[in-house]
Amino acid sequence: MAREKKSGMINKLIIVGVIGLVIVAFRTFDLGQYLTLDYIKGSQEKFQALYLSHRFLVIAVYMGIYIAVTALSLPGAAVLTLAGGGLFGLVVGTVVVSFASTIGATLACLVSRFMLQDWVQNKFGGKLKTINDGIEKEGAFYLFSLRLVPIFPFFVINLLMGLTRMRLFTFFWVSQIGMFAGTVVYVNAGKELAKIDSLSGILSPGLLASFVVLGLFPITVKKLLALYKKKFRPEAAEPVGGQPVKPEKKETA
């Protein structure tokens, strides 16, 4: 038992060390400069030519970078999503980004659970139990609503979900479905951004439509979720005071 515990601790230290080295390298060599919109647009023609000659290799490298950025919660995922739309187009870009983002998010959740679960359980067991009870009550719908309505940054959701008892497979497929609509919107915006050759291109109808959808999407989803909870899950709705709303009992004659 002691040997297994020691072996598990060594594995955790190795993973922490590798992650730490990657983050230090990212900061030291200023690798973030390659994940900016200016750099992506400046290298657009080069990337496009490379993609046309080595499609599968470019897709594989792109997914590897996206998964690593998401799994380590590094900045640049939003720019990579836009770049995916500009490089691969709407259909291929949506598929590639959808799977890369979900795989990366699941790895982030796994790393959080693997390295922090024991410590959090010992120190904040009571509070974490409340969170776990909420997950068990709402189940997949709880995570699904968080994915649809970006109240918190996605990387925060990935890390916090790692501290719950939600199964990783459930986390994966719910995230895949919940993030899909937002992925389509952002990839489409990236596809339109790739068409801009001058400042006048900012006023193109397609780009304006993409940003209008980007602005309206979270609001629309939030309204639909509220309507769903009110009609089909009245016990899950909460008023301003934070107390659950109980269904009204009909008076009997």
C-alpha positions, -999 to 999 in steps of 0.1 A, spaced: 0 0 0 28 24 10 47 15 -22 16 22 -44 11 55 -26 48 65 -32 46 54 -68 15 76 -73 32 105 -57 62 102 -80 39 100 -110 22 132 -99 55 150 -94 66 139 -129 34 153 -144 37 185 -124 73 188 -135 65 183 -172 36 208 -171 58 233 -153 86 230 -179 61 235 -207 46 266 -191 81 280 -183 92 274 -219 60 290 -231 67 322 -211 105 322 -215 105 319 -253 74 341 -257 56 314 -276 24 333 -271 34 356 -299 26 328 -323 -9 325 -309 -20 361 -317 -44 372 -344 -18 395 -360 7 366 -364 -20 342 -377 -32 367 -403 4 376 -413 12 340 -419 -21 331 -435 -9 325 -470 20 304 -458 -3 283 -437 -28 280 -465 -1 268 -490 12 243 -464 -23 230 -458 -30 225 -495 1 204 -498 0 185 -465 -36 185 -453 -35 157 -428 -2 167 -413 -13 203 -408 -46 191 -392 -27 168 -369 -2 195 -359 -30 221 -354 -50 197 -332 -19 188 -312 -12 225 -305 -49 232 -297 -51 202 -273 -19 212 -255 -30 249 -252 -64 238 -238 -51 211 -216 -26 234 -199 -51 263 -198 -27 285 -218 -39 317 -236 -46 314 -273 -75 290 -277 -99 317 -290 -74 328 -316 -67 292 -326 -104 287 -331 -106 317 -354 -75 305 -372 -92 271 -377 -121 287 -395 -98 308 -417 -75 278 -425 -99 249 -428 -132 265 -437 -165 261 -418 -172 224 -421 -137 209 -416 -128 237 -392 -158 230 -370 -151 193 -368 -114 198 -361 -119 225 -335 -148 206 -318 -128 175 -312 -95 193 -303 -112 216 -278 -131 188 -262 -101 165 -259 -80 193 -245 -108 202 -220 -111 166 -209 -73 164 -203 -74 196 -183 -102 181 -162 -82 149 -158 -50 167 -147 -70 188 -122 -85 156 -108 -53 136 -107 -32 163 -90 -57 182 -68 -85 158 -59 -70 143 -27 -58 177 -14 -92 194 -20 -111 165 -5 -90 167 27 -91 205 31 -125 214 17 -144 181 20 -177 197 32 -179 223 5 -169 199 -22 -196 175 -11 -222 202 -17 -209 207 -52 -209 170 -59 -245 168 -46 -254 195 -71 -237 176 -99 -255 144 -89 -289 162 -88 -286 181 -121 -262 156 -137 -252 163 -173 -276 192 -176 -256 212 -151 -224 210 -172 -244 214 -204 -259 247 -193 -224 260 -183 -211 251 -217 -239 268 -235 -239 300 -215 -202 312 -210 -207 327 -175 -172 314 -165 -142 310 -188 -140 275 -203 -107 267 -187 -122 275 -152 -150 250 -159 -125 224 -170 -105 227 -138 -134 229 -114 -152 199 -129 -120 179 -122 -128 184 -85 -162 167 -88 -172 131 -92 -185 135 -127 -172 107 -150 -147 118 -176 -167 101 -203 -198 121 -193 -177 153 -192 -164 146 -227 -196 140 -245 -216 167 -227 -188 192 -235 -187 180 -271 -224 187 -275 -226 218 -253 -197 236 -270 -206 226 -305 -230 256 -313 -204 281 -299 -177 264 -319 -197 268 -352 -202 305 -345 -165 312 -337 -152 291 -366 -176 309 -390 -163 342 -376 -127 331 -383 -137 321 -418 -150 356 -425 -120 372 -409 -97 353 -433 -114 372 -462 -105 406 -450 -78 423 -472 -82 458 -459 -101 479 -433 -131 481 -456 -134 444 -453 -145 448 -417 -178 461 -430 -185 429 -451 -220 415 -444 -207 381 -436 -184 393 -409 -210 416 -394 -234 388 -393 -209 366 -375 -203 391 -348 -240 398 -344 -245 361 -338 -215 361 -314 -232 388 -294 -267 374 -294 -258 337 -289 -252 337 -251 -283 359 -244 -305 337 -266 -293 305 -250 -297 319 -215 -333 328 -222 -340 294 -236 -325 277 -206 -345 298 -182 -377 289 -202 -368 252 -201 -362 252 -164 -394 272 -157 -415 248 -177 -399 214 -173 -377 217 -142 -394 242 -118 -374 228 -88 -342 239 -104 -352 275 -109 -340 300 -83 -352 335 -76 -330 365 -66 -330 354 -30 -314 321 -39 -341 298 -25 -355 271 -49 -389 278 -64 -413 251 -55 -442 242 -78 -475 257 -67 -500 233 -52 -535 235 -67 -562 240 -42 -588 213 -40 -624 220 -35 
